[in-house]
Amino acid sequence: MRSKVLLVDDEKDIVDLLEEVLKKDGNYEIQKAYTGEQALKICHDFQPEVIVLDVMLPDMDGLEICKKIREYSYCSILFLSSRSDDIDKILGLSSGGDDYITKPFSPREVVYRIKAQLRRQHYNQTKADNQSLSLQVGPLKIHKESCRVFKNGKEIELTGREFLLLSYLAENVNKIISKEQLYEQVWGEYSCICDNAIMVHIRHIREKIEDDPSNPKQLITIKGLGYKLRKDID
């Protein structure tokens, strides 16, 4: 079965080059878009597994496109951008992106990162198939098949990346999980992720699951080691 990839950039040469390298590398079904409006329509109809998305498009900001896609899809989104500052990477990742690639780039590197995301998806799906479809952690109930989370019976809205982070922590409840483990299991070991990106996602999750996010009781930080999701809350 061919992996479905959507390439989005207003520079046609970049899109065509990535398409050419992907076709030489493996078995892919590829769609192309040059504007945000095209990308949203194609994404909804095509349902890609991976999207390579330019941050700066003529009609719409790539971060906003990512947020709209995250309303209905958990596909992997790799940002392309000429901006290399950490704050730009954090904004991209916290908007729901999975990776951030700075222009100019090697087309082979982009393909390698696409393959890493596809491996990660396969791993997560296989793991989910072999485990319980729902997890109960204190007041939280996590339905992995439908990607829904409830606290005391009330549904909590999470982004795709937040859901994956919380699910992985729940699968390892009461265990200390390092940032490196989170990178490897949730983003993929070859992703270029800065520490602040994890902190941003953890903060957003706490804002949604904790009674007092500034004084968390369930998702706690173990200084110098990582994070732990507690099953029992004092």
KAGIKA-V653542 format. One line per field, one symbol per residue. ss: DSSP state (A for helix, B for strand, O for the rest). psi: psi as a letter, one per 30 degrees, with the letter a starting at -180 (. if undefined). burial: I if it has 16 or more other ideal C-beta (glycine too) atoms within 10 Angstrom, else O. Layout:
ss=???
psi=???
burial=???
//
This chain:
ss=OOBBBBBBOOOAAAAAAAAAAAAAAOOBBBBBBOOAAAAAAAAAAAOOOBBBBBOBOOOOBAAAAAAAAOOOOOOBBBBBBOOOOAAAAAAAAAOOOOBBBBOOOOAAAAAAAAAAAAAAAAAAAAAAAOOOOBBBBOOBBBBOOOOBBBBOOBBBOOOAAAAAAAAAAAAOOOOOBOAAAAAAAAAOOOOOOOAAAAAAAAAAAAAAAOOOAAAOOOBBBBOOOBBBBOOOOO
psi=kkkkkkkjkfjeeeeeeeeeeeefeajkjklkkfleeeeeeeeeeeilekkjjkejlffkkeeeeeeeefffkglkkjkkkfkgkeeeeeeeeffglfljkkkllkeeeeeeeeeeeeeeeeeeeeeefglkfkkjjbfkkjjeefhkkkjhfkkkjlleeeeeeeeeeefhkgkkkleeeeeefeekfgkjklefeeeeeeeeeefffkejffikfejlkjkfeblkjkekk.
burial=OOIIIIIIIOOOOIIOOIIOOIOOOOOIOIIIIIIIOIIIOIIOOIOIIIIIIIIOIOOIOIIOIIOIIIOOIIIIIIIIIOOOOOOIIIIIIIIIIIIIIOOOOOIOOIIOIIIIIIOIIOOIOOOOOOOOOOIOIIOIIIOIOOOOIOIOOOOIOIIIIIIIIIIIIIIOIOOOIOIOIIIOIIIIOIIOIOOOIIOIIIOIIIOOIIOOOOOIOIIOOOOOOIIIIIOOOO
//
